Amino acid sequence: MAQTESGWQLEASAPELYERYMVPGIARLWAADLVQRVAPKPGERVLDVACGTGIVARFAAAAMGTGHVTGLDINKGMLAVARSRSAGSGLNIEWHEASALDLPFPDSSFDLILCQLGLQFFPDQPRALREMIRVLVPDGRLALSVFTAIERTPVTNALAAALDRYLGPQASAVKLSEHSLSDPAHLHELVAGAGFRETTIEQVMQIIRFDSAQQYVRFQLSATPLAGLVDRMGNVQRSALEVNIARDISAALASVSEEGLTSPQEVHVVRARK
């Protein structure tokens, strides 16, 4: 079947779809912002934890010019896309398949660690942060981001409500988990508790854009872990679900028009030192 964006099914692997559609719509905005804020210096050694398809690592390598970036993720498919996107780019990046809970690097290996929208998914967040501080050099820097409260991203809030409405209670659990570190006091305690100092947290907002509410829903249900909710549905059933959820999102958001869908999205940006 040829790929189509007008029907429900988008024909590619979830990591490929994520890179093609979710990175331009969401992840690229946050990657550019994070790298600009932390300003990696030429010659530094940078680790991107939970690198996904590699947008943060690519931006960091391009910003430094000289130096070395390492991208690490536990998802083999995401890393395959990351490798393909950086191949032949001239960027000095290497990729590792490993867990953030057991970083495969010696102590004091990196000058800077980045982690974009990943910490909330780690099963043992204190351990992951202890691993990060272990592999940082003395006075090394940490910069990470996590989503704030789901209500601060209206389109995600409307999507979560619609998932529960049409697929039953707890269908939104995956989306809600993305916002599980929304309490800044808890987040500060978590990072400082791992041994980091000079910890600061800043709330940052971006505007995300998609061509339509239906496009946003289609990408969420095919290029993110939400795909597991619909992978056993037939195309007709999935198409009807997409239409219903998109309709509910459009009703909930005043920012959906013929020009497309826009929504504010907010994150906590955490910066700290070893």
N, C-alpha and C positions, 0 to 999 in steps of 0.2 A: 504494500500500500504506500502510495506517495505521501509525503508529509503534507498536512493541511492545517491551517489555522482556523478555517471556517467550520470544520467538523470538530467533534470532541477530541478525537485521538491525535496527539502530536507524536510523530514517529521518530523517536530517538531515545537514548537512555536518559534516566532522570538526571544524572550529572550533566549530560550534554544539554538538556533542556534548561537546567538551572543556569548554566553558563550563558546560554543563548538569550534567555528571557528574564530571569530573576536578577542576574548580575547587572545588566543595564538599568533595570527598573528600580532596584533597591541597593544591592551590595556595592556597586561601583560608587554611589554617592558617599556611602559611609567609609569606604576604603580611601577615597581621595581625602576626605575630611580627617581621618585618623592619621594618615601619613603626613599630611600638611601640619597637623598640630604637633606631632612628635619630632618632625624634621630630622630624619636619619642623616647622619653625617657621612661624607665620603670616607671609605675605608672601614666603616663599622661592620661588625658581624651581627646580623639580624636573624632572629627566629620568629617565624609566623606560625603560631600554634592554632590548630584547627583551621588550616589554611583553605579547606574546600577546594574550589577550582583555581585558586591562586591569585585572585585579583589584588589582595593586599600585598602579597609578596612581589608581584610584578610592579606595582606602584612604588614600593619601597626601593627595589633594585634600580628602577629608572630615576628615582629622586637622588640616590646616592652617586650614581655614575661609577664609582669604584667602591669595592667592598664585596661582601658576600651575604646572600640571603638564603636561608634554609626554610622550606615550607614543610610542615608536618601535619598529617591527618591520619585518622584511623580508617577512612573510607577509600578503598582501592579505586573505585570508580571515579571519585572526585579527583584523586591524584592522577589518574590516567588523562583526564581532561586538562589538568594543570600542566602536566608535562607537554601535552600536544600544543597548548597555547603559548608556552614559553620557548618551544623548540625553534631554533633559528633566529631568535629575537636579539641575541647578543647580550641578554641579561644574565648576570652571574647568579643563578638560582639552582639549588639542588633540592630534591624532594624525598621525604622519608615517610614510609607507612609505619606508624607507631601510635601508641596511646599517650595522651597528655598526662596520664597518671604515672608514666614510667618513661621519661624522656631518654632517648638512647644517646646521650651526650655526656662528656665529662663535666665536672664542676667548672664554673667560670669559663664557659665556652662562648658566651655571647655578650655583646654590649647593649643590645636592645631586644626586648621581646614584645611582639604584637599579638593580640588575640581579639579578632573582630567577631562579636556576636556568637561566641562559642562557649564561654565559661558556664552559662546557665545549663548547658546540656551535659556537662561532665558529671559522672555519677559520684565522684568524690572531689568536690571543689577545693577544700583545704589542701588535699594531697596534690592536686594539680598546681596550685599556687606555690606550694613548697618546692615542687619540682622546678617551677619557673625560677624561683629565687636561687635555687641550687646552681642552675646552669648560667646564671648571670655573673658577670665580673663584679667586684666590689664597686659600688656606686653606679652599677648598671641600671638601665631604665626599663620600666614596664609601662605599656599603654594598651588598654583594652576597652572594649565597649560591650554593653548589654542593653537590652530594651528596658525602657521605663514601663510604667503601668499601661496595660493594654488600652485603657480608655484614652490614653494620650495618642494612640494611633487609631483614629476612628474607623478606617476601612478594615483593619484587623479585628477590631471589636465587633463590627457588624458581621464579618465573616464568621467569627466564633459563635455568635448568637444564631446565625442561620444554620451552621453545621449541627448544633444541638437541636434545632427545630426540626430539621429534615432527617437527620440520621440518629437522633436519640441522645439522651444525656451522656456526657463524657466524650462526644465526638470531637469537641473542641479542645480536648486535653493537650494535644500537640501544640496548638497555637498558644494556649494559656501557658504552657511550660516555657515558651520563648520569653515570657515576661516574669519569670519566677524570681529574678534578682532585681525587682523594681524598687525595693526599699533601700534608699541610699545609706541609711544608718547601718543596716545589715551588711550591705556591700562593703562599706568602709571597714567594718569589723572583720569581715572575711579576709580582705586584702592585708590589712594591718596585722591580723592574727597570724598570717603566714610569715611575718617578719619584715614586710616592706615598710618603708618610712616615707615621710613627705607625701603621704597619700592625699590626692585631691580628686574630687568628683564634680564634673560639670555636666549639666543637662544641655543637650544639643538637639536642635530640630532641623529636619530636612523636609522637603515636599517630594513625595514619590508620585510618579505619573505612569498611567497605562492608557492604552487607546480606548478602553471601555471597561466597565465593570465585569462584563462577561469574559474579556481577555484576562483580567486579573484573576478571576475565579478559575479559569481553565489552566492557567500557569500554576496556581497554587495546588490544584488537584492533580497535576501531572509532574511537576518539577520539584516538589517538596515532599517531606514525609507524609503529608496528607494523602498522597496517592494510595497509601495502604487502605484508606477508607473506601475506595471505589474500584480497586483493582479486580474485584470479582463481578462488578456490574457490567451489563451489556452496554453497548454504545448508546442505544436509545434511552435507557434509564439514566446513564451518566449525563447525556445531553440535557434531559429534562431537569436533573438536579442542578446542573450548571446554570440553566436559565432561571430557575427559581431562586437560587442563592444570589445571582447577579441582580435580579429584580429587587430582592430584599435590601441588598447593599445600596442600590440606587435610591431606594425609598428612605434609607437611613442617613444618607450623605447628601448634603446640598451641593457638593463639589463634583457631581457626576452630570455631564452634559454631552452634547453632540461632539464637543471637542475632546472628550475623554474623561478619565477618572483622575482626580488628584486627592491626596490626603496628607496631612502632616504626619510625620513619624518621628518619635523622640527616643534618644538613647542617653544613658549615662556614659560619659567618657572618663575612665579612671586612669590617672597617671601617678606613678610612684617610683621610688628608687630602692635599691638593695641597701 
